[in-house]
Amino acid sequence: MARLSGLQRQVLSLYRAFLRAARNKPSEARSQLEQFVAAEFRRNAIEVNKKDFQTIEYLLRRGNKQLLMLQGTDVNGFTFMEPRCVQQEMGDEINRNFGCEVQAGNSSTT
């Protein structure tokens, strides 16, 4: 097996830490957490270019923050919410960044 780079080791370590944190949650939340974590890591493995170090480092930082929240005793899981498009006064550029379709001065979700 090829040696892992530093970033690859960090990603694998974060994944394992999430699975360990899920083991400390109630059984009904545990399987949901494990499925969510596995799906997120798979999705990012497909969507993020392996040479895009800046994005990978950002995702690692975000993942570590989420892990700290999950390790809290009062947290039993995550909820994912799709971003809402902002009002027109906020600007079309912001809506485009959130994946919202912008048409002739109107903002709507895709």
N, C-alpha and C positions, 0 to 999 in steps of 0.2 A: 504494500500500500504506500502511496506517495505521502511525503510529509506534508502536514497542514501548515498553511501560512498563519501568521499571528491573528489576522482578522478571522480566518476560518475557525481557529481555536476559540476565539471569543464568541463567535456565533454559536458554535456547538456547546460551549459552556453555558451561554444564556439559555439555550433550548433545554438543557438538562436542569438548570436552576428552575425554570418554569415548571417542568414536570415534577421536580421535588416539592415545589410550593403547592402544586395541585394536590399532592398526596396528603397535605395537612388540612384540606378543606373537606366539608361534608361529602359523603359519597354521591349524593344526587348532583352536586356541583362539580365533582371531580372529573367525571367523564366528559361533561360539557367543556370544562376548561382544557382538558387534554386535547379534545377535538379542535377547539378554537386555536390553541397554540400551534398544533400541527398544521392546520390549514393556513394560518398566517405565515408560518415559516416556509411552507411549500409555495404559497403565492408569491412571496418576496423572492424566493429562489428562482422562480420562473421570470418574474417581471423585472428584476434588478440585474443589470449587467454586472458580471463578476469583476469587471475592471473599474466600476463606478465606486471608488473608495469613499468618496464624500457621502454618497447616499447610504452606503453600508454603515459607515460610522454614525450617521444620523439615526438610522434604524436601531443600531446597537444602543445609543444613548436613550432613545425613546423606549426601547424594550427594557432597559435597566430601570427606568422610572416606573414603567408599568409593573415590573417585578416587585419593586419596593412597595407599591400600592397593594399588590396582590398578597404580599407577605403579611400585611396588616391583619389583625385578628377579626376586624369587623367587615372585611371584604370577602365575598364568596364567589366573585366572577366578574366578567367584563360584559359590557353591552356596546355594540358597535352601532353608531348612528351615521347615516349618510349626511354629508354636509348639505345645508340648505343654501339656496341661492339668495343673495342679499338683494335689498331693494335697489332700484335703478340709481338712486342718489349715491350709492356706495361705489358705483363704477363697474363698467363692463369687464375691465381687466381682472378684478377680484372674482367676478363670476366665472370667467374663463379658467382661472386658477383652481376653482372648486369643481370644474367639470360641468358647469352650467352652460347651456346653449344661449348665445346672445344674438338676438335678431332685431334689427332696426329699432334700437332704443328700448327693447323689452328684454327682460331676463326671465327665463323659464328653465325648469330642470329638464335634463335629457333622460 
